[in-house]
Amino acid sequence: MTQEFTLKIRKSDIPQGRSKVFLSHGIQIALTEVEGTYYAFLDLCTHRDEPLSSGCLKGTVIECPFHGAKFDLRDGRALCAPAKDSLPVFKIEDLGDTLLVDLDEVL
Ligand code: FES
């Protein structure tokens, strides 16, 4: 039997245009809302494992506040140096007032 790792969050707890961090199963998950769509991502930049959640958001692109790497939150793609690896972003199920983040399912 496989164990499912999920995080249940009220939509009202997620700010628009910036990120909020939740601790779940020992990892920090950042959530944000952009124009009615929610995104969940690992709060660790793939360049040097610094927290990414305080970075500037422009649309679905977040810029790391440390050395300027940018990631697209829709698929985690690294858009520029110094990051080369994609950011883990997680599948979200919309349950109405709440969201279920599937921590087993990296997009
Ligand atoms: S830690 Fe994010 S760009 Fe270096």
Boltz pocket constraint, residues with backbone or C-beta under 6 A from the ligand:
constraints:
  - pocket:
      binder: B
      contacts: [[A, 45], [A, 46], [A, 47], [A, 48], [A, 49], [A, 50], [A, 64], [A, 65], [A, 66], [A, 67], [A, 68], [A, 69], [A, 82], [A, 83]]
      max_distance: 6.0
